């Protein structure tokens, strides 16, 4: 991956996807040479726009989907680095602005009013369920959208102080199980005693277990984690109530959500 990084003593920095041997600082006109081995401290000084530029280059880095490990060097990270370590680095620097990088993906059950073509080349007829990337103004087919959405859900899991500790098994793409109906999802919650990091998808909701052998689920709608739920409390009112509760989560507005407090969790459920 060719990335041109240039740092000036006056504090200015420059990012390029073309390798210039030397450039002139626009602020002080000093001659700058390319930095081939940047430090994390130097990288942390880059602006928001420069980090976005690096993210666009990072998205082109090849990785092994079976292990999530990159197969070529990217900045300070060597091949075999789990790519979500790099996601977390971007997230740490950008905080809540991080979502602008992968984009705010939203599931549209009733699709769009006109036809679109997904980036994979598949046609998306009007009215067909699809994903919309609000940030990048793209329409994605169900397969491409869900793959990118799981990327974001994996990141949110790795960011969680409990889910990130999963090791038997590790929290990976294989941790996610797609439920076709709310009744199927309820059945899994009834069984309980799931491993740390086990995740269930229903439409645009995902529930990721935060307690090994327990029943506390980080709940995410589209791109936003918004609740931590213990479902045994919900299901004490019966299956019909549980199904209705899950369907009410589908109507939840996420735009103003700040997310659950992972450092001081409050388990909330209708009891």
ZIWOGI-V253605 format. One record per helix or strand. SS is the DSSP state (A for helix, B for strand). FROM is the first residue (numbers start at 1). TO is the last residue. If there is no record, write none. Layout:
ss=SS from=FROM to=TO
ss=SS from=FROM to=TO
This chain:
ss=B from=4 to=7
ss=B from=13 to=16
ss=B from=22 to=24
ss=B from=31 to=33
ss=A from=40 to=44
ss=A from=48 to=58
ss=B from=63 to=64
ss=B from=69 to=70
ss=B from=74 to=74
ss=B from=77 to=77
ss=B from=82 to=82
ss=A from=83 to=102
ss=B from=105 to=108
ss=B from=116 to=117
ss=B from=123 to=124
ss=B from=130 to=133
ss=B from=138 to=140
ss=A from=142 to=159
ss=A from=163 to=165
ss=B from=167 to=167
ss=B from=170 to=170
ss=A from=173 to=175
ss=B from=176 to=178
ss=A from=182 to=191
ss=B from=194 to=194
ss=B from=199 to=202
ss=B from=205 to=209
ss=B from=214 to=214
ss=B from=217 to=221
ss=B from=224 to=229
ss=A from=231 to=235
ss=A from=239 to=250
